[in-house]
């Protein structure tokens, strides 16, 4: 980030606005532009129903603690499940897992359900 862009970002945040780097804004724009132009990569191994459920929850921004509470398992079990999902879909991080889940059309469970 250039010094000029950093100053502008600081002023925006100080005024109560959001500031995103050009790379972050581009990634966000790509996610929000609509349906994916190509299918997501096939996972190395199929995800289990629980893994699909957890990946869908990650895709809508649920934390490990929130996922644990809604599924009735421990936070450490959720972390292991997220790690397994990431390995299977070749995601380097949680954001890539969320993108894969979104592109795959995974639907999070309804608020009243597990």
N, C-alpha and C positions, 0 to 999 in steps of 0.2 A: 504494500500500500504506500502510495506516495505521501509525503508530508502534507501536501495540499488536501488530498482526499481524507487523510486522517483528521485534519482540522475541521473539514466540513462534517465529517461523521460525528466528531465530538460535539459540534454545535447542534446538529440534529438531535442527538441523544439528550443533550442538555435542555433542549426545547420540548422534550417529551416524544419525539418521533423515533422511528426505527432507522437504524443504519446497517446496511448489508454490504459486504464486499462485492465487487462485480462478479467474482466466481460464485459466491453464495446466491446472489440474485439470479444468475444464469441457471444454476441448479434448481432453484425454486421455480423459475419460469418454465423450465423443462418439465418439472413435475406437474405444474398446473395447466400446461398447454392443452391437456386433453388426453385421450387414450394413447397408449404407446404406439409408436409406428411399427414396432416389431414385437414379436413374442418374447417374453423373458426367457433367459436360458433355463434349460431343463436342470432340475437338481441332480446331484450325483446319485442320490438315492431318494425315493419318494418320502415326503414328509408324512409323519403319522398324523392322525386327526388332532392330537394335542398340539403337535408342532405347528400345524396349520392354524389352529386357534390362537396360539401365542404369537405367531408371525403376524396375523391379522391385527392383534391388539398392539403390537409394536408399530404397525403401519399407521395407526391412528394416534400414536403418541403416548400410549399408556406406559407408565413406569413399571419396573420389575415388582415393586411393592403393590401397585394397583392390580397388576396381573395376578400376583399371588393371592391377593384378597378375593378376587372374583373367581379364581379357579380352585381355591381351597388347598393350595400347595404352598410350600415354603418359598421364600425369596431365593434361596440357594438353588432350589429345584427349577425355578423359573430361569435363573441365570444359566444353568446347565442346558435347559431346553433352548434358550436363545442361542447359546454357543453351538449346539448341535444343528439348529436351523441354519445359522450362518455358514457352518462347514458344508452342509448339504447343498446350499444354493450359491456357494462360492462368494459370500459377502464378506468384505473386509471389516465392516463395522455395522452398527445398528441401522444407520441411515440407508446403507445399501440393502439390508434385509427388508427394511420398510418399503423401499422402492420396488424390490422384487415382489413383495406381497401385493403391493398396489397394482403393479403390472399384471400380476397373476389373477387379479380380481377377487382376492380373498376378502371375505366380508367379516367384520368383527361381530362377536355375539351381541345380541340385543342387550340393552342396559339391564333388563330384569333377569336375563338368563346367565348361565355360567360363562 
